[in-house]
């Protein structure tokens, strides 16, 4: 048996992590970012269908003879094709054509040595894999089906990978749009209080943009996040970037007056956390 499509490097056709050393290694190394797992492959499949090329051709072949049966009289005409003149007359006279003989139109080899597996996916799409046996003496129907299924499974990984990448890109674009709205709302609020140190999104340094994106992601992942939780998350993000408390905001020295517990923030600064939370959820509902 030979798989009709080569196995992708490092990808097992099995959907069981127990027999997939690459899957086990990924888990052992703690690689937890979104990816296509054997469980995803299994969940995408709703049905599996197996057949050989010979079976497919035989199934499409027309019967070589018909029995034309008249249900009213019980009379039957045997041995005429439905395409013959007699056949058409018989149908016109109330006879019902029923297949009588169906003879195989192909020999077992070589088409009987080519096995197909068709996977029907949840979205209605179909994926096919094939397995061809070079030596008729080695043909085994069960092995042929396993190899054909493996070839079909290997085709699923790039398809689902593309689907996942599209989803991640859409999510990233959504976060970016919400972060822009939140940043500009914060800049407008600060300007209203006399603080003009915050600019619009297009004039904001990348480090501050990423801080805003991080806040958006956290609020989307945890809709019940409070303004106090939001401030704590912001502090943790800034601290990881090397920020410390300073009486005056200075991006060059990474000092910020808001690097204090939420309870110690001035009311005007606490309001920014309320505005940020409201802006995230309002934008998320409207986009």
Rosetta blueprint (number, residue, H / E / L):
1 X L
2 X E
3 X E
4 X L
5 X L
6 X L
7 X L
8 X L
9 X L
10 X L
11 X L
12 X L
13 X L
14 X L
15 X L
16 X L
17 X H
18 X H
19 X H
20 X L
21 X H
22 X H
23 X H
24 X H
25 X H
26 X H
27 X H
28 X H
29 X L
30 X L
31 X L
32 X L
33 X L
34 X L
35 X L
36 X L
37 X L
38 X H
39 X H
40 X H
41 X H
42 X H
43 X H
44 X H
45 X E
46 X E
47 X E
48 X E
49 X E
50 X E
51 X E
52 X E
53 X H
54 X H
55 X H
56 X H
57 X H
58 X H
59 X H
60 X H
61 X L
62 X L
63 X L
64 X L
65 X E
66 X E
67 X E
68 X E
69 X E
70 X L
71 X L
72 X L
73 X L
74 X L
75 X L
76 X E
77 X E
78 X E
79 X E
80 X E
81 X L
82 X L
83 X L
84 X L
85 X H
86 X H
87 X H
88 X H
89 X H
90 X H
91 X H
92 X H
93 X L
94 X L
95 X L
96 X E
97 X E
98 X E
99 X E
100 X E
101 X E
102 X L
103 X L
104 X L
105 X L
106 X L
107 X L
108 X L
109 X L
110 X L
111 X H
112 X H
113 X H
114 X E
115 X E
116 X E
117 X E
118 X E
119 X E
120 X E
121 X E
122 X L
123 X L
124 X L
125 X L
126 X E
127 X E
128 X E
129 X E
130 X E
131 X E
132 X E
133 X L
134 X L
135 X L
136 X H
137 X H
138 X H
139 X L
140 X L
141 X H
142 X H
143 X H
144 X H
145 X H
146 X H
147 X H
148 X H
149 X H
150 X H
151 X H
152 X H
153 X H
154 X H
155 X H
156 X H
157 X H
158 X H
159 X H
160 X H
161 X H
162 X H
163 X H
164 X H
165 X H
166 X H
167 X H
168 X H
169 X H
170 X H
171 X H
172 X H
173 X H
174 X H
175 X H
176 X H
177 X H
178 X H
179 X H
180 X H
181 X H
182 X H
183 X H
184 X H
185 X H
186 X H
187 X H
188 X H
189 X H
190 X H
191 X H
192 X H
193 X L
194 X L
195 X L
196 X L
197 X L
198 X L
199 X L
200 X L
201 X H
202 X H
203 X H
204 X L
205 X L
206 X H
207 X H
208 X H
209 X H
210 X H
211 X H
212 X H
213 X H
214 X H
215 X H
216 X H
217 X H
218 X H
219 X H
220 X H
221 X H
222 X L
223 X L
224 X L
225 X L
226 X L
227 X H
228 X H
229 X H
230 X H
231 X H
232 X H
233 X H
234 X H
235 X H
236 X H
237 X H
238 X H
239 X H
240 X H
241 X L
242 X L
243 X L
244 X E
245 X E
246 X L
247 X L
248 X L
249 X L
250 X E
251 X L
252 X L
253 X L
254 X L
255 X E
256 X E
257 X L
258 X L
259 X L
260 X L
261 X L
262 X H
263 X H
264 X H
265 X L
266 X L
267 X H
268 X H
269 X H
270 X H
271 X H
272 X H
273 X H
274 X H
275 X H
276 X H
277 X H
278 X H
279 X H
280 X H
281 X H
282 X H
283 X H
284 X H
285 X H
286 X H
287 X L
